[in-house]
Amino acid sequence: MAILRFKALELVSQRKPCEVNLPSQVASDYFGENVFNLQAMRATLSSEFFKKLKRTIDSGEKVDRNLADAVAAAMRTWAMSKGATHYTHWFQPLNGATAEKHDSFFDLTSEGEAIESFRGSALVQQEPDASSFPSGGIRNTFEARGYSAWDPSSPAFLIENAGAKTLCIPTIFVSYTGEALDYKTPLLKSLNLLSNAALPVCQYFDKDVTKVNTTLGIEQEYFLVDRALYEARPDMVMTGRTLFGHSPAKGQQLEDHYFGSIPSRVHAFMVDFEKSALRLGIPVRTRHNEVAPNQFECAPTYEDANLAVDHNQLLMDIMARVAERHHFKVLLHEKPYKGVNGSGKHNNWALSTNTGINLLSPGKKPKENLQFLTFFINTVMAVHKHADLLRASIASASNDHRLGANEAPPAIMSVFVGQQLSAVLDELERTSKVPMEKGDNMYLKLGIDRIPEVLRDNTDRNRTSPFAFTGNKFEFRAVGSSANSSSSMTVLNTIVADQLIEFRKVVDELIEVKGMKKELAIIQVLREYVVASKAIRFEGNGYSKEWEEEAERRGLSNVKSTPLALDVFHRADVKELFSRNGIFTEVELAARHEILLEDYIKKIQIESRIMGDLAVNHVIPTAVAYQNKLIQNIRGLKDLGLEDEYMETTLESIKRISRHISTIQRNVVDMIKTRKVANQVEDVREKAIMYREQIFSYFDTIRTSVDKLELMVDDEDWPLVKYRELMFRH
């Protein structure tokens, strides 16, 4: 293994940036060229069918057989003109990945004649095997039938792999009995629910509004490591993170990596994957170094939430494919290295109308500001009422390592609104008036004549807040880098929609029953919400111990582990919330709870197995070999009659190595026994808690002993990369 490591380091030192050729220096020339977008639809469909498809996309009209056949024929023509030979329904099962089963356009007629065919029936629906995807008990292994169904609101696209192109059709995935087995189905339901809930509230202020859209911009953080170094680490290959490794002398403490000059090899990789992303219609715009060594970030322009989630899933896949060409491995684990920052996926969420108004952007007139405050305060109220559910939506084994680790938002859900808006809410609470007027822009006075005036936003940023208002949107910062954003966005959409429905009901009652004027009724209800939700608002340092104590006084939850965070799915109010809004049935909710717990257990189980294997089969033999060298050294000194202080120190080292080896062996054996006992437990929640509390305790003990051995054993003999900075080479 040491030989493999030195070979890896030799390869890394020889790497050069890969040459990347762009189709054009102007990104707009090739943006979306591999997408069956409106331009492609208009070029391949008749005017009648194009209009029908556009209505389906915009307003959700049902797809009839004639339209499906026409669209399928147009898709096939377009895809084959670009070199595609196969098509697939592209969906997002509950295993965290995307899924695809490729079928050829090639077919035979009844007379045996070879043709290229793609019918509307194949576009609209297919039958992937549902037995081997996570279902949480909804489907048994022998019950294999499941259905994927076309989502017209997310355009089809072409993926190229090893020179072959495939037409990918975004779909939902449901069981034979109708339950959702994917992330997209509940997301689409929640988006429709939120639009329908927000529309009548919008019409308090503007009767011309006929639709409300949810927009989303997903910032993606990730690590890059050279593939040779990655493959020299079995723990990283199997788990996505290092289970062992000595912290480097220089990590991120100098803060010199953040926004620094992008290394040449990394820059070439970024240009390459951005090219692929832009051709697939993913509007990536931002790239930069993140805080930790070899950590980076990319971010797109915001877009429709359903499309944004699809694009993020596709982006992660593209990054992995392109990284291979550049001899890199993309790490999306939330905490791949101990001692440096982990990675998140910041979800920037907002609401907009068909008239072009961002409902979370303050206006210039009092009426516009009342509309803004209505949606702003209702969102804060929704988070206050359902903070535990929002916490559960971002829970995972890998994200547990990141949340609250002085680098990411804590596990305590809170809302940051900024100094100016806090003053507005306080004034509304005190006087029942809306004091907010946008007025003149505020500029920072820098005292440097040659520097242009700097326009100051209406709110600061708070990077320690899990749910922060950033001027015209909310940023949900606690989502993990490897997560499918559908989970958190489905929850957020649902709780805000439910809150808006309640708001509309209360306001209408004040207007119709008590005869209140509309504006006064709205302000009265908003004031009540401001008072009721005050505990969830926090402007300070979310990393501090003081905030944990203050949050407890406020009655806010601080659930630090996934098994306990997921308990919320068993609560009667949560079941009722999802069922009355048509997002999840009780069966679907229970299934997802079980799937998430099983996923948690399996990930820790894999980590414990690889940790035991590395400790017993790699670390201990190396430590014993080094110990034998020390013994031979002492014998040689004795033969020469050179007994001195060095021998005493060496003897103590031999004894310490023996103690560490014994500790490792004993704890690995005990960990295996504990794992076997836990696996016999039928209750999945109880099993997950055993893994969390008992298996994790062995992790800490074994890792501590390995770390101490690592400091003692000669570097050339050590089987693992000794210092983590070796992983941070560009």
SULFEN-V994091 format. One record per residue. N is the residue number from 1. SS is DSSP state (H for helix, E for strand, - for the rest). BURIAL is + if it has 24 or more other ideal C-beta (glycine too) atoms within 12 Angstrom, else -. Layout:
# SULFEN-V994091
n & ss & burial
N & SS & BURIAL
N & SS & BURIAL
This chain:
# SULFEN-V994091
n & ss & burial
1 & - & +
2 & H & +
3 & H & -
4 & H & -
5 & H & +
6 & H & -
7 & H & -
8 & H & +
9 & H & +
10 & H & -
11 & H & -
12 & H & +
13 & H & -
14 & H & -
15 & - & +
16 & - & -
17 & - & -
18 & - & -
19 & - & -
20 & - & -
21 & - & -
22 & - & -
23 & - & -
24 & - & -
25 & - & -
26 & - & -
27 & H & -
28 & H & -
29 & H & -
30 & - & -
31 & - & +
32 & - & +
33 & - & +
34 & - & +
35 & E & +
36 & - & +
37 & - & +
38 & H & -
39 & H & -
40 & H & +
41 & H & +
42 & H & -
43 & H & -
44 & H & +
45 & - & +
46 & - & -
47 & H & -
48 & H & -
49 & H & +
50 & H & -
51 & H & -
52 & H & +
53 & H & +
54 & H & +
55 & H & -
56 & H & +
57 & H & +
58 & H & -
59 & H & -
60 & - & -
61 & - & -
62 & - & -
63 & - & +
64 & - & -
65 & H & -
66 & H & -
67 & H & +
68 & H & +
69 & H & +
70 & H & +
71 & H & +
72 & H & +
73 & H & +
74 & H & +
75 & H & +
76 & H & +
77 & H & +
78 & H & +
79 & H & +
80 & H & +
81 & H & -
82 & - & +
83 & - & -
84 & E & +
85 & E & +
86 & E & +
87 & E & +
88 & E & +
89 & E & +
90 & E & +
91 & E & +
92 & - & +
93 & E & +
94 & - & +
95 & - & +
96 & - & +
97 & - & +
98 & - & +
99 & E & +
100 & - & +
101 & - & +
102 & E & +
103 & E & +
104 & E & +
105 & - & +
106 & E & -
107 & E & -
108 & E & -
109 & - & -
110 & - & -
111 & - & -
112 & - & -
113 & - & -
114 & E & -
115 & E & -
116 & E & +
117 & - & +
118 & - & +
119 & - & +
120 & H & +
121 & H & -
122 & H & +
123 & H & +
124 & H & +
125 & E & +
126 & E & +
127 & - & -
128 & - & +
129 & E & +
130 & - & +
131 & - & -
132 & - & -
133 & - & +
134 & - & +
135 & - & +
136 & - & +
137 & - & -
138 & - & +
139 & - & +
140 & - & -
141 & - & -
142 & - & -
143 & - & -
144 & - & -
145 & E & -
146 & E & +
147 & E & +
148 & E & +
149 & E & +
150 & E & +
151 & - & +
152 & - & +
153 & - & +
154 & - & +
155 & - & +
156 & - & +
157 & E & +
158 & E & +
159 & E & +
160 & E & +
161 & E & -
162 & - & -
163 & - & -
164 & E & -
165 & E & +
166 & E & +
167 & E & +
168 & E & +
169 & E & +
170 & E & +
171 & E & +
172 & E & +
173 & E & +
174 & E & +
175 & E & +
176 & - & -
177 & - & -
178 & - & -
179 & - & +
180 & E & +
181 & - & +
182 & E & +
183 & - & +
184 & H & +
185 & H & +
186 & H & +
187 & H & +
188 & H & +
189 & H & +
190 & H & +
191 & H & +
192 & H & +
193 & H & +
194 & H & +
195 & H & +
196 & H & +
197 & H & +
198 & H & +
199 & H & +
200 & H & +
201 & H & +
202 & H & +
203 & - & +
204 & - & +
205 & - & +
206 & - & +
207 & - & -
208 & - & -
209 & - & +
210 & - & -
211 & - & +
212 & E & +
213 & E & +
214 & E & +
215 & E & +
216 & E & +
217 & E & +
218 & E & +
219 & E & +
220 & E & +
221 & E & +
222 & E & +
223 & E & +
224 & E & +
225 & E & +
226 & E & +
227 & H & +
228 & H & +
229 & H & +
230 & H & +
231 & H & +
232 & - & +
233 & - & +
234 & H & +
235 & H & +
236 & H & +
237 & H & +
238 & H & +
239 & H & +
240 & - & +
241 & - & +
242 & - & +
243 & - & +
244 & - & +
245 & - & +
246 & E & +
247 & - & +
248 & - & +
249 & - & -
250 & - & -
251 & - & +
252 & - & +
253 & - & -
254 & - & -
255 & - & -
256 & - & -
257 & - & +
258 & - & +
259 & - & -
260 & - & -
261 & - & -
262 & - & +
263 & - & +
264 & H & -
265 & H & +
266 & H & +
267 & H & +
268 & H & +
269 & H & +
270 & H & +
271 & H & +
272 & H & +
273 & H & +
274 & H & +
275 & H & +
276 & H & +
277 & H & +
278 & H & +
279 & H & +
280 & - & +
281 & - & +
282 & - & +
283 & - & +
284 & E & +
285 & E & -
286 & E & +
287 & E & +
288 & E & +
289 & E & +
290 & - & +
291 & - & +
292 & - & +
293 & - & +
294 & - & +
295 & E & +
296 & E & +
297 & E & +
298 & E & +
299 & E & +
300 & E & +
301 & - & +
302 & - & +
303 & E & +
304 & E & +
305 & H & +
306 & H & +
307 & H & +
308 & H & +
309 & H & +
310 & H & +
311 & H & +
312 & H & +
313 & H & +
314 & H & +
315 & H & +
316 & H & +
317 & H & +
318 & H & +
319 & H & +
320 & H & +
321 & H & +
322 & H & +
323 & H & +
324 & H & -
325 & H & +
326 & - & +
327 & - & +
328 & E & +
329 & E & +
330 & E & +
331 & E & +
332 & - & +
333 & - & +
334 & - & +
335 & - & +
336 & - & +
337 & - & +
338 & - & +
339 & - & +
340 & - & +
341 & - & +
342 & - & +
343 & - & +
344 & E & +
345 & E & +
346 & E & +
347 & E & +
348 & E & +
349 & E & +
350 & E & +
351 & E & +
352 & E & +
353 & E & +
354 & - & -
355 & - & -
356 & - & -
357 & - & +
358 & E & +
359 & - & +
360 & - & +
361 & - & +
362 & - & +
363 & - & +
364 & - & -
365 & - & -
366 & H & -
367 & H & -
368 & H & +
369 & H & +
370 & H & +
371 & H & +
372 & H & +
373 & H & +
374 & H & +
375 & H & +
376 & H & +
377 & H & +
378 & H & +
379 & H & +
380 & H & +
381 & H & +
382 & H & +
383 & H & +
384 & H & +
385 & H & +
386 & - & +
387 & H & +
388 & H & +
389 & H & +
390 & H & +
391 & H & +
392 & H & +
393 & - & +
394 & - & +
395 & - & +
396 & - & +
397 & H & +
398 & H & +
399 & H & +
400 & H & +
401 & - & +
402 & - & +
403 & - & +
404 & - & +
405 & - & +
406 & - & -
407 & - & +
408 & - & +
409 & - & +
410 & - & +
411 & - & +
412 & - & +
413 & - & +
414 & - & +
415 & E & +
416 & E & +
417 & - & +
418 & - & +
419 & H & -
420 & H & +
421 & H & +
422 & H & +
423 & H & -
424 & H & +
425 & H & +
426 & H & -
427 & H & -
428 & H & +
429 & H & +
430 & H & -
431 & H & -
432 & - & -
433 & - & -
434 & - & +
435 & - & -
436 & - & +
437 & - & -
438 & - & -
439 & - & -
440 & - & -
441 & - & -
442 & - & -
443 & E & -
444 & E & -
445 & - & -
446 & - & -
447 & - & -
448 & - & -
449 & - & -
450 & - & -
451 & - & -
452 & - & -
453 & - & -
454 & E & -
455 & E & -
456 & - & -
457 & - & -
458 & - & +
459 & - & +
460 & - & -
461 & - & -
462 & - & +
463 & - & +
464 & - & +
465 & - & +
466 & - & +
467 & E & +
468 & E & +
469 & E & +
470 & - & +
471 & - & +
472 & - & +
473 & - & +
474 & E & +
475 & E & +
476 & E & +
477 & - & +
478 & - & +
479 & - & +
480 & E & +
481 & - & +
482 & - & +
483 & - & +
484 & - & +
485 & - & +
486 & H & +
487 & H & +
488 & H & +
489 & H & +
490 & H & +
491 & H & +
492 & H & +
493 & H & +
494 & H & +
495 & H & +
496 & H & +
497 & H & +
498 & H & +
499 & H & +
500 & H & +
501 & H & +
502 & H & +
503 & H & +
504 & H & +
505 & H & -
506 & H & +
507 & H & +
508 & H & -
509 & H & -
510 & H & +
511 & H & -
512 & H & -
513 & - & -
514 & - & -
515 & - & -
516 & - & -
517 & - & -
518 & H & +
519 & H & +
520 & H & -
521 & H & +
522 & H & +
523 & H & +
524 & H & +
525 & H & +
526 & H & +
527 & H & +
528 & H & +
529 & H & +
530 & H & +
531 & H & -
532 & H & -
533 & - & +
534 & H & +
535 & H & +
536 & H & +
537 & E & +
538 & - & +
539 & - & +
540 & - & -
541 & - & -
542 & - & +
543 & - & +
544 & - & -
545 & H & -
546 & H & -
547 & H & +
548 & H & +
549 & H & -
550 & H & -
551 & H & +
552 & H & -
553 & H & -
554 & H & -
555 & - & -
556 & - & +
557 & - & +
558 & - & +
559 & - & +
560 & - & +
561 & - & +
562 & H & +
563 & H & +
564 & H & +
565 & H & +
566 & H & +
567 & H & +
568 & H & +
569 & H & +
570 & H & +
571 & - & -
572 & H & -
573 & H & -
574 & H & +
575 & H & +
576 & H & -
577 & H & +
578 & H & +
579 & H & -
580 & H & -
581 & - & +
582 & - & -
583 & - & +
584 & - & +
585 & - & +
586 & H & +
587 & H & +
588 & H & +
589 & H & +
590 & H & +
591 & H & +
592 & H & +
593 & H & +
594 & H & +
595 & H & +
596 & H & +
597 & H & +
598 & H & +
599 & H & +
600 & H & +
601 & H & +
602 & H & +
603 & H & +
604 & H & +
605 & H & +
606 & H & +
607 & H & +
608 & H & +
609 & H & +
610 & H & +
611 & H & +
612 & H & +
613 & H & +
614 & H & +
615 & H & +
616 & H & +
617 & H & -
618 & H & +
619 & H & +
620 & H & +
621 & H & +
622 & H & +
623 & H & +
624 & H & +
625 & H & +
626 & H & +
627 & H & +
628 & H & -
629 & H & -
630 & H & +
631 & H & -
632 & H & -
633 & H & -
634 & H & +
635 & H & -
636 & H & -
637 & H & -
638 & H & -
639 & H & -
640 & - & -
641 & - & -
642 & - & -
643 & - & -
644 & - & -
645 & H & -
646 & H & -
647 & H & -
648 & H & -
649 & H & -
650 & H & +
651 & H & -
652 & H & -
653 & H & +
654 & H & +
655 & H & -
656 & H & +
657 & H & +
658 & H & +
659 & H & -
660 & H & +
661 & H & +
662 & H & -
663 & H & +
664 & H & +
665 & H & +
666 & H & -
667 & H & +
668 & H & +
669 & H & -
670 & H & -
671 & H & +
672 & H & +
673 & H & -
674 & H & +
675 & H & +
676 & H & -
677 & H & -
678 & H & +
679 & H & +
680 & - & -
681 & - & -
682 & - & -
683 & - & -
684 & H & +
685 & H & +
686 & H & -
687 & H & +
688 & H & +
689 & H & +
690 & H & +
691 & H & +
692 & H & +
693 & H & -
694 & H & +
695 & H & +
696 & H & +
697 & H & -
698 & H & +
699 & H & +
700 & H & -
701 & H & +
702 & H & +
703 & H & +
704 & H & -
705 & H & +
706 & H & +
707 & H & +
708 & H & +
709 & H & +
710 & H & +
711 & H & -
712 & H & +
713 & - & +
714 & - & -
715 & H & -
716 & H & -
717 & H & +
718 & - & +
719 & - & +
720 & - & +
721 & - & +
722 & - & +
723 & E & +
724 & H & +
725 & H & +
726 & H & +
727 & H & +
728 & H & +
729 & - & +
730 & - & +
